[in-house]
Amino acid sequence: RTVDFRNVLLILTSNLGSQYLIDPTLDDSARRDSVMAAVRQAFKPEFLNRLDEIVMFDALSKDELARIVDLQLAAFDQRLAVRRITVTVTDAARTWLTDTGYDPAYGARPLRRLVHTAIGDPLARMLIGGAVLDGQHVVVDSEGEGLALRVTD
């Protein structure tokens, strides 16, 4: 079977050289050179030659991280809407998530996992155990070194 790739935009992502992107001692040119050296070390020239362009992105800002948290929470809201369960995440909890879940070397992937382990998993256990019922409201707040989920009517 033959596949036509003439109108395809293929995007590949990597964290190769990400340690250089967050190095405050490097200027933009040195940063790019260091990242490209890491890319050339990891991939064969034959592969790199097939890429039209390599684009490097800056590290995510706190505002961008907060938007990622909001997107993850919106996905929870959609799934819970069927049961009329609402979730409110306090500003303190959002701050904890963005501060704890972001790793400059790995980007926002750990943040996404943290939202699931710190909110999604406990909430699922509460639903299965009957601690949260249809139509109830759950408040997520920062508490100690983590988050606490509290049910309200």
C-alpha positions in Angstrom: 0.0 0.0 0.0 1.3 3.5 -0.9 0.6 6.6 1.2 0.7 10.1 -0.3 2.7 12.4 2.0 2.7 15.4 -0.3 0.3 17.4 1.8 1.4 16.2 5.3 3.1 18.3 7.9 4.9 16.0 10.3 5.9 17.4 13.6 8.5 15.6 15.8 9.2 16.8 19.3 12.2 16.1 21.5 13.8 17.4 24.7 17.3 16.9 23.4 19.6 19.7 24.6 16.8 21.1 26.8 19.4 21.7 29.6 21.0 24.3 27.3 17.7 26.1 26.7 17.4 26.9 30.5 21.1 27.8 31.0 21.2 31.5 31.9 24.9 31.7 31.0 24.3 31.1 27.3 23.2 33.7 24.8 20.7 32.8 22.1 23.3 31.8 19.5 25.3 29.6 21.9 22.1 28.1 23.2 21.0 27.1 19.6 24.5 25.8 18.8 24.5 23.6 21.9 21.1 22.2 21.2 21.9 21.5 17.6 25.1 19.7 18.7 23.0 17.5 20.9 20.6 16.8 18.0 23.4 16.0 15.6 24.9 13.6 18.2 21.6 11.8 18.7 20.4 11.5 15.0 22.2 10.4 11.9 22.9 13.0 9.2 20.7 11.0 6.8 17.7 11.5 9.0 18.4 15.2 9.8 18.8 15.9 6.1 15.2 14.7 5.5 13.8 17.4 7.9 12.9 20.7 6.2 13.3 22.7 9.4 14.1 22.4 13.1 12.3 24.8 15.4 13.4 25.4 19.0 10.9 26.7 21.5 11.6 28.7 24.7 10.9 27.4 28.1 7.3 27.7 29.2 6.3 30.7 31.3 4.2 30.4 34.5 1.2 31.8 32.6 1.6 29.1 30.0 1.9 26.4 32.6 -1.3 27.7 34.3 -3.1 27.5 31.0 -2.0 23.9 30.6 -3.3 23.1 34.1 -6.6 24.8 33.1 -6.8 22.6 29.9 -6.3 19.5 32.0 -8.9 20.6 34.5 -11.4 21.3 31.7 -11.0 17.7 30.5 -12.0 16.6 34.0 -15.0 19.0 34.0 -16.2 17.5 30.7 -16.0 13.9 32.0 -17.7 14.8 35.3 -20.5 16.9 33.7 -22.4 13.7 32.9 -22.7 13.2 36.7 -23.3 16.9 37.4 -20.1 16.9 39.5 -18.2 20.2 39.5 -14.6 20.8 40.6 -13.1 24.1 41.8 -9.3 24.4 42.0 -8.1 27.2 44.2 -5.4 29.6 43.2 -3.1 28.1 45.8 -3.7 24.6 44.3 -3.0 25.9 40.8 0.3 27.5 42.0 1.3 24.2 43.7 0.6 22.3 40.5 2.6 24.6 38.3 5.5 24.9 40.7 5.6 21.1 41.4 4.8 19.7 38.0 7.1 21.6 35.7 10.5 20.3 34.9 12.5 22.5 32.5 14.3 19.4 31.1 11.0 17.5 30.3 8.6 20.4 29.6 5.0 20.1 30.6 4.6 16.3 30.4 5.3 15.9 34.2 2.7 18.7 34.9 0.1 16.7 33.0 0.9 13.5 34.9 0.8 15.5 38.2 -2.7 16.8 37.5 -3.8 13.2 37.0 -2.0 11.8 40.0 -2.8 14.7 42.4 -6.4 15.3 41.4 -7.7 12.7 38.9 -6.6 9.6 40.9 -7.9 10.7 44.3 -11.1 11.9 42.7 -11.6 8.6 41.0 -11.1 6.8 44.3 -13.6 9.1 46.0 -16.1 8.4 43.2 -15.6 4.6 43.4 -15.8 4.7 47.2 -19.0 6.8 47.2 -17.4 9.8 48.9 -18.5 12.0 45.9 -22.1 11.6 44.7 -23.8 12.9 41.6 -24.5 16.7 41.8 -21.9 17.4 44.4 -19.0 19.9 44.3 -15.4 19.2 45.0 -12.9 21.8 46.0 -9.2 21.2 45.4 -6.9 23.2 47.7 -3.2 23.2 48.6 -2.5 21.6 51.9 0.9 20.9 53.4 3.1 19.4 50.7 0.3 18.5 48.4 -3.4 18.9 47.6 -6.5 18.1 49.5 -9.9 17.4 47.9 -13.0 18.4 49.9 -16.6 17.6 49.0 -19.4 20.2 49.4 -23.0 20.1 48.4 
